[in-house]
Amino acid sequence: MSVNTSTNTNINIRVDADVKSKAQEVFLALGLDMTTAINIFLRQAIRKNGIPFELVVEAPEQKSRKFGRMKGKMWEADDHDWFEPLEDFKEYM
């Protein structure tokens, strides 16, 4: 029989009430409570020896344009400019 020698400790953090509420909704949909979700994050940080997801700062002047496709037409996500496929898009660029 295995004996659990680990001890639990508490962490107290401050977070915006709206952020907490929205996170709880996400975790509930995943079948998790807040404690389990935070434990998953902490264990992944240990496993990866860092933050377990990419952190980036994107300068406004270096933002890449995001394009989507809808019913055969191209559109620019930020300004919603519509293009016919490829030819008009090439002229725009």
CYANA upper distance limits for C-alpha pairs under 8 A (distance plus 0.5 A):
 15 VAL  CA     19 VAL  CA      7.35
 15 VAL  CA     20 LYS  CA      7.02
 16 ASP  CA     20 LYS  CA      6.80
 17 ALA  CA     21 SER  CA      6.66
 18 ASP  CA     22 LYS  CA      6.64
 19 VAL  CA     23 ALA  CA      6.52
 20 LYS  CA     24 GLN  CA      6.57
 21 SER  CA     25 GLU  CA      6.88
 22 LYS  CA     26 VAL  CA      6.97
 23 ALA  CA     27 PHE  CA      6.65
 23 ALA  CA     34 MET  CA      8.49
 24 GLN  CA     28 LEU  CA      6.40
 24 GLN  CA     33 ASP  CA      7.53
 24 GLN  CA     34 MET  CA      6.86
 25 GLU  CA     29 ALA  CA      6.74
 26 VAL  CA     30 LEU  CA      6.95
 27 PHE  CA     31 GLY  CA      6.68
 27 PHE  CA     32 LEU  CA      5.34
 27 PHE  CA     33 ASP  CA      6.44
 27 PHE  CA     34 MET  CA      7.33
 27 PHE  CA     37 ALA  CA      7.41
 28 LEU  CA     32 LEU  CA      5.82
 28 LEU  CA     33 ASP  CA      6.79
 32 LEU  CA     36 THR  CA      6.55
 32 LEU  CA     37 ALA  CA      6.76
 33 ASP  CA     37 ALA  CA      6.77
 34 MET  CA     38 ILE  CA      6.62
 35 THR  CA     39 ASN  CA      6.61
 36 THR  CA     40 ILE  CA      6.66
 37 ALA  CA     41 PHE  CA      6.86
 38 ILE  CA     42 LEU  CA      6.70
 39 ASN  CA     43 ARG  CA      6.56
 40 ILE  CA     44 GLN  CA      6.61
 41 PHE  CA     45 ALA  CA      6.68
 41 PHE  CA     52 PRO  CA      7.84
 42 LEU  CA     46 ILE  CA      6.83
 43 ARG  CA     47 ARG  CA      6.61
 44 GLN  CA     48 LYS  CA      6.49
 44 GLN  CA     51 ILE  CA      8.38
 44 GLN  CA     52 PRO  CA      6.30
 45 ALA  CA     49 ASN  CA      6.07
 45 ALA  CA     50 GLY  CA      5.52
 45 ALA  CA     51 ILE  CA      5.70
 45 ALA  CA     52 PRO  CA      5.71
 46 ILE  CA     50 GLY  CA      7.22
 48 LYS  CA     52 PRO  CA      6.63
 58 GLU  CA     62 GLN  CA      7.30
 58 GLU  CA     63 LYS  CA      6.96
 59 ALA  CA     63 LYS  CA      6.89
 65 ARG  CA     76 GLU  CA      7.59
 65 ARG  CA     77 ALA  CA      8.05
 65 ARG  CA     78 ASP  CA      8.01
 66 LYS  CA     76 GLU  CA      6.70
 66 LYS  CA     77 ALA  CA      6.08
 66 LYS  CA     78 ASP  CA      7.72
 67 PHE  CA     74 MET  CA      7.40
 67 PHE  CA     75 TRP  CA      6.35
 67 PHE  CA     76 GLU  CA      5.35
 67 PHE  CA     77 ALA  CA      6.07
 68 GLY  CA     74 MET  CA      6.57
 68 GLY  CA     75 TRP  CA      6.19
 68 GLY  CA     76 GLU  CA      7.15
 68 GLY  CA     77 ALA  CA      6.99
 69 ARG  CA     73 LYS  CA      6.38
 69 ARG  CA     74 MET  CA      5.46
 69 ARG  CA     75 TRP  CA      6.99
 70 MET  CA     74 MET  CA      7.08
 70 MET  CA     75 TRP  CA      8.18
 72 GLY  CA     84 GLU  CA      8.11
 72 GLY  CA     85 PRO  CA      7.12
 73 LYS  CA     82 TRP  CA      7.37
 73 LYS  CA     83 PHE  CA      6.31
 73 LYS  CA     84 GLU  CA      5.64
 73 LYS  CA     85 PRO  CA      5.91
 74 MET  CA     82 TRP  CA      6.38
 74 MET  CA     83 PHE  CA      5.46
 74 MET  CA     84 GLU  CA      6.77
 74 MET  CA     85 PRO  CA      6.45
 74 MET  CA     89 PHE  CA      7.96
 75 TRP  CA     80 HIS  CA      6.18
 75 TRP  CA     81 ASP  CA      5.85
 75 TRP  CA     82 TRP  CA      4.93
 75 TRP  CA     83 PHE  CA      6.39
 76 GLU  CA     80 HIS  CA      5.46
 76 GLU  CA     81 ASP  CA      5.80
 76 GLU  CA     82 TRP  CA      7.30
 77 ALA  CA     81 ASP  CA      8.28
 83 PHE  CA     88 ASP  CA      6.12
 83 PHE  CA     89 PHE  CA      6.24
 84 GLU  CA     88 ASP  CA      6.08
 84 GLU  CA     89 PHE  CA      7.41
 85 PRO  CA     89 PHE  CA      7.08
 86 LEU  CA     90 LYS  CA      6.39
 87 GLU  CA     91 GLU  CA      7.00
 88 ASP  CA     92 TYR  CA      6.77
 89 PHE  CA     93 MET  CA      6.92
